[in-house]
Amino acid sequence: MMVYELKLLKRAATDIEDICRYLSQFYPGTAGRFLDALEQSLDGLTQNPYMYAEYEGNKAYHRAIVQDYLVFYKIFKTSKTIRIYRILHGKRNIEFFLR
């Protein structure tokens, strides 16, 4: 089985920090549950990067759904890497953020 390396880009890391800061305002453990779900989803990507469909709004990206958030990533076959570009709430103006 081909295993891909996962690269979290700086903007995606900032997205995670922002999401956790926001979720921490509500109930204890909410941010931790989000991080657990995100980690599980990203671990699955390393084994099967095509498990999620291309994003209809911009086919350059694939889109994974983690709770209320969308993880946008690209697959690079030759280097066997997956780059995570953005993690955005599903109700945001996605096209604006993916420019």
Wavefront OBJ file of the C-alpha trace (Angstrom):
o trace
v 0.000 0.000 0.000
v 1.305 3.428 -0.973
v 1.559 5.821 1.979
v 1.573 9.553 1.348
v 3.346 12.161 3.440
v 1.092 14.850 4.849
v 2.211 18.492 4.771
v 0.189 21.030 6.691
v 0.814 24.445 5.149
v 1.200 27.490 7.381
v -2.208 28.921 6.489
v -3.917 25.619 7.376
v -2.072 25.506 10.718
v -3.335 29.027 11.433
v -6.848 27.893 10.484
v -6.619 25.094 13.070
v -5.464 27.520 15.764
v -8.320 29.908 14.934
v -10.887 27.100 14.956
v -9.693 25.785 18.312
v -9.677 29.267 19.828
v -13.256 29.782 18.607
v -14.517 26.372 19.748
v -12.912 26.793 23.177
v -15.360 29.594 23.944
v -18.279 27.181 24.187
v -17.971 23.843 25.965
v -14.931 22.172 27.474
v -13.614 19.515 25.162
v -15.186 20.881 21.961
v -11.835 21.896 20.493
v -10.311 18.568 21.529
v -13.099 16.623 19.826
v -12.554 18.650 16.665
v -8.803 17.948 16.769
v -9.444 14.220 17.273
v -11.825 14.122 14.298
v -9.371 16.111 12.168
v -6.487 13.808 13.071
v -8.531 10.731 12.220
v -9.513 12.188 8.857
v -5.951 13.233 7.997
v -4.568 9.834 9.014
v -6.994 8.237 6.567
v -5.755 10.515 3.802
v -2.195 9.234 4.104
v -3.446 5.753 3.251
v -6.035 6.749 0.659
v -5.755 10.370 -0.547
v -8.525 9.855 -3.108
v -11.115 8.889 -0.504
v -12.646 12.370 -0.819
v -13.938 13.844 -4.052
v -12.614 16.861 -5.889
v -14.170 20.102 -4.762
v -16.807 21.150 -7.299
v -16.042 24.842 -6.814
v -12.358 24.402 -7.694
v -11.256 21.033 -9.036
v -7.621 21.750 -8.174
v -8.542 20.736 -4.601
v -10.024 17.720 -2.918
v -12.340 18.354 0.022
v -12.677 16.369 3.223
v -15.495 17.082 5.653
v -14.662 17.150 9.360
v -17.645 18.119 11.493
v -18.711 21.584 10.257
v -15.367 22.229 8.572
v -13.972 21.566 5.117
v -10.366 20.511 4.634
v -8.958 21.519 1.244
v -5.962 19.614 -0.010
v -4.016 18.701 -3.137
v -2.444 15.368 -3.999
v 1.024 15.191 -5.540
v 1.512 11.697 -6.968
v 5.174 11.938 -7.970
v 6.356 13.055 -4.528
v 3.669 11.016 -2.714
v 2.613 14.027 -0.682
v -0.650 15.623 0.339
v -0.633 19.339 1.054
v -3.341 20.728 3.303
v -4.088 24.283 2.184
v -7.093 25.474 4.169
v -9.549 24.323 6.828
v -12.687 26.440 6.661
v -16.149 26.416 8.157
v -18.633 25.138 5.591
v -20.736 28.311 5.748
v -17.888 30.619 4.767
v -17.409 32.032 1.295
v -15.155 29.173 0.196
v -14.368 30.495 -3.288
v -13.074 33.741 -1.769
v -10.656 31.890 0.511
v -9.382 29.471 -2.143
v -8.225 32.169 -4.572
l 1 2 3 4 5 6 7 8 9 10 11 12 13 14 15 16 17 18 19 20 21 22 23 24 25 26 27 28 29 30 31 32 33 34 35 36 37 38 39 40 41 42 43 44 45 46 47 48 49 50 51 52 53 54 55 56 57 58 59 60 61 62 63 64 65 66 67 68 69 70 71 72 73 74 75 76 77 78 79 80 81 82 83 84 85 86 87 88 89 90 91 92 93 94 95 96 97 98 99
